[in-house]
Amino acid sequence: MDMDWLSIDWMWFLLGIAFFLFEFILPSFALVFFGAGAWLVAVLCWIQVLDNVIGQLAVFLGFSILGIIVFRKVLINQFKINTTL
């Protein structure tokens, strides 16, 4: 049985989809950045730039956290979303 669809780049891609789907359940504009980070790692794995797990996790967390710090407030103001419970 061919298991190419279970490669690490597909795993990151599917994790990104999961983060985007969970964003619909928990609309806080935080999970979007984790989804984008997972997709970035998926692309970098696909073009074979990242080959070890430590590098993948570093890029994923770095991009996601940087995105939250830089863009979350901008998106909340743009869409005028109330994130307090």
C-alpha positions in Angstrom: 0.0 0.0 0.0 1.3 3.4 -1.0 1.7 5.7 2.0 2.9 8.9 0.3 -0.1 10.8 1.5 1.1 10.3 5.1 4.3 12.2 4.6 5.3 14.9 7.0 4.3 17.7 4.7 0.8 16.3 4.4 0.6 16.0 8.2 1.5 19.7 8.6 -1.1 20.6 5.9 -3.8 18.6 7.7 -2.9 20.2 11.0 -3.3 23.6 9.4 -6.8 22.7 8.2 -7.6 21.5 11.7 -6.5 24.9 13.2 -8.6 26.8 10.6 -11.6 24.6 11.4 -11.2 25.1 15.1 -11.1 28.9 14.5 -14.7 28.7 13.4 -15.6 27.1 16.8 -13.4 29.5 18.9 -13.4 32.8 17.0 -10.4 34.6 18.6 -8.1 35.2 15.6 -5.4 33.2 17.3 -5.8 29.8 15.7 -5.6 31.3 12.2 -1.9 32.1 12.8 -1.2 28.5 14.0 -2.9 27.2 10.8 -0.8 29.5 8.7 2.3 28.4 10.5 1.5 24.8 9.9 0.9 25.5 6.2 4.2 27.4 6.0 6.0 24.4 7.5 4.1 22.1 5.1 5.4 24.1 2.1 8.9 24.2 3.5 8.9 20.4 4.0 7.4 19.9 0.6 10.2 21.8 -1.1 12.6 20.0 1.2 14.0 23.1 3.1 13.1 21.7 6.5 14.1 18.1 7.2 14.2 17.8 11.0 11.5 18.0 13.6 13.3 20.7 15.7 13.5 23.0 12.7 9.9 22.4 11.8 8.7 23.1 15.4 10.9 26.3 15.5 9.5 27.6 12.3 5.9 26.7 13.2 6.0 28.3 16.7 8.1 31.3 15.6 5.8 32.2 12.7 2.6 31.5 14.7 3.6 33.6 17.7 5.1 36.4 15.6 1.9 36.5 13.6 -0.2 36.7 16.7 1.9 39.5 18.2 2.0 41.5 15.0 -1.3 41.0 13.2 -3.9 39.8 15.7 -4.9 43.3 16.9 -5.0 44.6 13.4 -7.4 41.8 12.3 -9.6 42.3 15.4 -9.9 46.0 14.7 -10.4 45.3 11.0 -13.3 43.0 11.6 -14.5 44.7 14.8 -14.7 41.5 16.7 -15.3 41.4 20.5 -13.1 38.7 21.9 -14.0 39.1 25.6 -16.2 36.5 27.1 
